[in-house]
C-alpha cells in the first residue's frame, strides 16, 4: 500500500544562488547531440559557502584560512536531444529528460513506481502537471524519460516550472561491507514519501526551449 505524504516546499531563490547550467553540443560520427545540464544546490548551504568565501577573499592578510568545499549538488537535471543520421542524410531523434542525484544526505526516490514530474504554467496561463509517460531507464540514482510529442510541445510552451521530487522519509542508504561504500536501497511501496517542489530558474526554461528548437545539422 502506498504511504505518500505530499509536502510541497517552494524554494524562491535566484538562479545564481541555487545552481548553474550550460548547454553542450557535440557530434560523434553520425550522431549530433545537444544537452542542457542543470545542477541544483541547497540554497542555504550555498549562501553560507559564498559568504565565507567572500570573507576569506576580503581578508588579504589571513594566510590560515580553512579550505572551503563548495556544497554538493542536491540533484542534476538533463534535457538531451540526439539526432541520428543515416547514409542518405535522413535522421531520427531521441529526446530525453533525466534527473539524477548522488547526494548521500538526501533520500530522493528515482523510480518508475514513484517518479518525479513537472508542474508548469504555460504561456497561456494554464497550470499543468506533466507526468512523463515513457520511462526509459531507472535505478536508485538516475531516472530518464523519452519525451512524447505532446510533452515536447508542453515544454516549449512553459512560462514557469517546478520540478517535484519524491523523497523517502527514512534513510535510503545502507553500507555495502563487501564493497566498502554506502549504497542506495531500491524504492518499495511501504516507504513513506514526501514530495518536494523546486523552482526551475527562468534561464533553465529558456535553455530547454533552445535545446528543443536547435537546428542539429550534421557537419
Buried (B, 14 or more C-beta within 10 A) or exposed (E): EEEBEEEEEEBEBEBEBBBBBEBEEEBEEEBBBBBBBBBBBBBEBBBEBBEEEEEBEEEEEEEEEEEEEEBBBBBBBBBBBBBBBEEEEEBEEBBBBBBBBBBEEBBBBBBEEBBBBBBBBBEEEEEBEBEBEEBBEBEBBBBBBBBEEEBBEBBEBBEBBBBBBBBBEEEBBEEEEEEEEEEBBEBEEEBEBBBBBBBBBEEBBEBBBEBBEBEBEEE
